[in-house]
Amino acid sequence: MPDTRAELIGHSPAIAALRQEIASAAGTDAKVLITGESGTGKEVVANLIHAASGRRARAFLPINCAGIPETLLESELFGHERGSFTGAVRDKAGLFEIANNGTVLLDELGEMSLRMQGVLLRFLETGEVHRVGSDRVRSRVNVRIVAATNRDLPQQIRSGSFRLDLYYRLNVIHLHTPPLRDRPEDVPLLLTHFLSVYGRRNHQEARELSREAVRMLTAYRWPGNVRELKNVVERIAVRQHGVIEVADLPSEVTGQATSLVSGDGSGARPSTADGLYERMIAGESFWSAIYEPFMSRDLTRKDVRDVVRRGLGATRGSYKLLVLLFNMPPGDYKRLLNFLRKNNCHVAFQAFRALGADERREPLSMPGAAA
């Protein structure tokens, strides 16, 4: 079933136009391709299309194609037969069977392997479900496919990592979710909405923002879009009661927004890494400040490397001290290195140990570390 809480909040021209496109798409059974940056509400749009369509009484099932290995993704979509692979202890229906006469959202479509793209294309042409481990057609289903991606699919087609024929199959109706920086007039509405949500969740009255805080938040460019705004509101809403002032806002917001509203003409903005580093120095863990938004594709590999470089500069090349600096337990040392290497975010430490003799004589003290 669709998420009945899904809302498209805003009164900007971009959102008004998107609402009209959603209504138009909901009146058909055509495949839909939703593009837009991470955090702009692509799944919300897919929910709204399904909820207003003739399939609304049937299942709406989203799946993140980036978060599942290829072999498991095929099993999740098409199901599998018992014994078809290690751990397949019983027959299992896939999402396409479960969502028959409903809608399946293929989120992060641009991360799908070429092999899986071919398997999906065959399904789109025939509607036939072949379970993993089976040599026959299990069933023929009627499922509406909505796909979403933050990738540039035409560029991926040119580079050979995405199939042109699959693109044409899916791009029947194309909707684009606008970034929040292009609709700043919607920021106050979103702030009010999420403050109300977290007020109800915490069984307290919704907190209010001062006029200057609203101005600061509206001036911020929101690189993580609505998802970032939601996270920022949650962080400030759980603190002490009273009106939220500029001093209560995260440093990455006040730092960038100050440069934008001050009109100094320099155009310089603090980097994403600066704000993330300051959040961890202030006590936030690497796993919430960096890992979670990176896995949600709100941060790039460059962002992660830049933060790690700042940390290694402070610890003089020591990853073990970096673990403590970024508020992780010492036992997370190997977990951190594995994450960085697996995602090509590892930074060589040697250059940071090439310090002058005077610097090396100074002891480095950190919270939780012996001098």
Secondary structure, DSSP 8 states (H G I E B T S, - for coil): ---TT------SHHHHHHHHHHHHHHTS---EEEE--TTS-HHHHHHHHHHTSTTTTS-EEEEETTSS-HHHHHHHHHEE-TTSSTT--S-EE-HHHHTTTSEEEEETGGGS-HHHHHHHHHHHHH-EE--BT-SS--EE---EEEEEESS-HHHHHHHTSS-HHHHHHHTTEEEE---GGG-GGGHHHHHHHHHHHHHHHTTS----B-HHHHHHHHHS--TTHHHHHHHHHHHHHTSSSS-B-GGGS-HHHHHHHHHHHTT-S------HHHHHHHHHHTT--HIIIIIHHHHTTSS-HHHHHHHHHHHHHHHTT-HHHHHHHTT--GGGHHHHHHHHHHTT----SGGGG---HHHHHS----TTS--
